[in-house]
Amino acid sequence: MRAVLMAKHKRSAVGALEHLVRRGVEVVAVVAPPAAGEADDSQRLDLTADRHGIELVSDEELYARAESGELAGVDLVLSFLFWKRIRRPLIELGRVGCLNFHPAPLPDIRGMGGFNVAILEGFPEWGVSGHFVDEDFDTGDLVRVDRFPIEPTATALSLDIESQGRLLALFEEVVDLALGGGELPRTPQGAGRYVTKAEFEAMRRVPSDEDAETLDRRVRAFWYPPYDGATIEVAGRTLSVIDRELLRQAAEANRAAGILP
């Protein structure tokens, strides 16, 4: 089986590529972010592709190859946390299909901000999804959704970490199902929810009359260093709000890294 993979720099994305290689899939091209930023080597999709001798291409080059017919014979087009809308002809390229793996339960939450919304609004459970790609974000027919309870003390960071492990496991299940020759299930999605950039930023701000319970959820909902947390405005500056438990977690991380007085 032949595949292309488009993904972020994440340990789960590295695991997805490693699974394809282990299962004998011929990965003809990988699209990774053009800059590694703060990614650790264990998160670097580009380094993993290079280690396996797999060609790295830009998404523009991948589209050009698809349009020229150079990618004829590809069975799976795989998007794992890919950050751009996927267009034709990639949507129609794979014999088995073009699949996306999304770190939220569909159709509940599409697009951005899912972890934050789930904690802020007190969702009892979360999930990860594999679905066919259509011409919109996260709206194609579902292959599988894995739902699980949210821990009462979860932060955006801890929920992301748990979701990445579950998303990788879901990816492996779906890929193995495709490799087994079975037809992938397809269940149409119902109505879903998108969070806009403006809504996301508004959720981050702490109102002056916030009750204690909501404040606790808001602080946890936006705890994802090094990004801004829940914010307040003081003397013209935007500051992040944290609590003693988050400070304890930061102190433990510093000790583990050898940052000691």
N, C-alpha and C positions, 0 to 999 in steps of 0.2 A: 504494500500500500504506500502511496506517495502523499505527502502533506506539505503545507506551508503553515508557519506559525507566526502570529503577530502578538506581541506581549510587552509587558512592562518589565522593569528591573525589580523583581520580587523573588524571594526564595521559592514561593509556590510556582512562579513562572519557570524558574530554573528546573524545578522538579517536574513540571509538565514536559519540558524538552527532554529531560533525562528519561522520562517514562517512554516517550516516543522512540528514543534511541534503543532502550532496552527491549522494546517489543518489536524491533526490527523494521519500524516505519522509516521509509526513505524521506527524510526532511529535506526538501529541495531548496528551501530558503527560509530565513528568519528575519523578521522586522523587529528591531529593538529600539528603544529611545536613543536619539542621537548623542545625548550626553548622560554620563553616569550620575552626575550630581553627587549626592551624599550616599549613594548606594555602596554597601559593603561588597567585597568580591563574591561572597556567597549569594548575593542577590543579582549579580551581573549576568544577564541573559547573553550579552555579546561575548563575554569571556567563555561561557559554556558552549555557545555555538562554535567559536573558534577552536576550542579544545577538541570538538568532535569533527572538525573539518567541514562544518556546514556554512554555506555562504550567507553573509549578512547583506541585506539590501535595504534601501529606503522603501517606504510605501509607494512613492511615486514610481520607482523602478519596478516594483511588483505589479502595479497596474499596467505599466507599459508592456511588461512581459505577458501578462494575461491577455491584453488586447492584441498582441502580435501572434498569439497562438503558441508561444514558447512554453507555456505551462500546461499544455494539453496533456491529459492523462493524470492530472492531480485528482486524488480521491477526496481529500479533506482540506478545507480551508479553516484554520483554527484561530480564533481570537480569544486570548486569555488576558483579561484586564486591559485590552487595547483601548487607547484613549481617543480614537477618532471614529467617526461614522464610516462604516464600510459600504462601498458603492459597487454597482455593477462595473465590470464583469466578474469581480471576485465573488459576489453573492452567488452567482450561478456557476462558478468554476468547478467546484468539487463534485465528483460523481456521487459521493455519499451525502455531501452537503457542506454548507458554510455554517459553522457553529461558534457561538460566543459563550464564554463562561463568566458569569456576573456575580459579584460578591454580595448579593442581596436576594431575598425571596421575590420572585416575580409571580404575578404582576404588581405586588404590593408597592415596591419602591424601584423606580427606574432612574437612571442617570446618577447624579452626584448626591452626597450627603446622607446616604442611607444609615450608616452607623450612628451618626449624630442624631438623626430623627428618631431612630429606634430607642435610644437611651433617653433622650429628652422627653419623648412622649410616653415612655414607660411601656414599650412593647413587651409582652411576655415571652415572645420567641423571635428568632431571626432565621435566616436561611441563605442558601446559595443556589444558583440556578445554572443549568445548561440549556441553551435554546438555539433554534435555527435563526439565522440572521435574515431580516428583511430590510427595507430601505429606511426604517426609522430606528431610533435607539431603543434596544431592549424590548421590542414588541413582537418578535417572531415566535412561532410555535414552540412550546416547551418540550424538551426531551425529559428532563428530570429536575426536581427541586428537593433539596435536602433541608429540612427545618429542624431547629434545635432550640432549647430554652436559653434565654439570656440570663447570665448570672446577675444577682441583685447589685453587686459592686462593680459591674463591668464599666470600662471606659471605652471611648472610641478606639484607642490603641489596642486594648485587650480583645475587643470584639473583632477588630480587623485581624489580629493574629489568629484567633480561633477560626474565623471565616476562611482565611487563606489555607489552613490545613484541610478544612472540609471541602473547599473549592478544588484543591488538588486531588483529593480522593474522588470527588465527583467527576473530574476530568478523566481520571484513570478508568473509572467505571464505564463512562460513555465511549471513550476510545476503544477499550477492550470489547465492548458490545459491537462497535463498528467493525473491528478486526475479526470478530467471530462470524461476520457475514449476515447478521440479523438486521432487519430494517429497524431504524431508530424510531421510537415512538414520537408522535407529534400531537400535542394538545394545544388548541388555540388559546391564547390568553384573553382574559377579560379586561375591563378597564383598570388602569393603573395610575400611579401618582409620580409626577416629576417634581423635584425641588429645584427652583431656579437659583441662580447665583445671588440675587437680591434677597430671596427668602432665607437662604443659607446664612448670609451675613447678618440678617435681622435676628435669626435664632441665636447667634453667637452673643449678642449684646445682653447684658444683665439689666433688667429694669430696676429702678430704684426701690420699688415696692415688692420685689420678689419674695415669696414665702420660702421658708427654709427647705422644704421638700423639693420644690422646683429648682431652687438654687443648687442643691446637691446634684440633681440630675443634670442640670445645665453644665456644671463644672466637669462632671464625668463625661458628658456627651461631647465635649470639645477638648478633652485631654489627649493630645497627640503631638508630643514634642518632635520637632522644633517649631511646629506651627502654633499660631496664636490660639489660646484657649478661649473660654468664655471671657468676654471683655467688659471693662468699665472705662470710662473717660475720667482722667484725673489731670488737672492743670494742662489741658490740651493734649495730653498723651493717652494713647490706647494701651491699657495694661491688661494682662491675663490674670484671671482669678484662679487660685488653686487652694486646696485644703491640706490638712495635716497628713491625711493618708497618701495623697499624691506626693507630698514632700518626702514621706517615708520611702515610697517606691523609688523616687529619684536618688535618695541617699543610698539605698541598697544597690542601685545600678552603678553609682559612683564607687562604692566599695568593691563591687565585683570587677570594675575596670581598674582598680588600684589607685583611685583618686582619693587620697586620705590626707588628713592634716598631720 
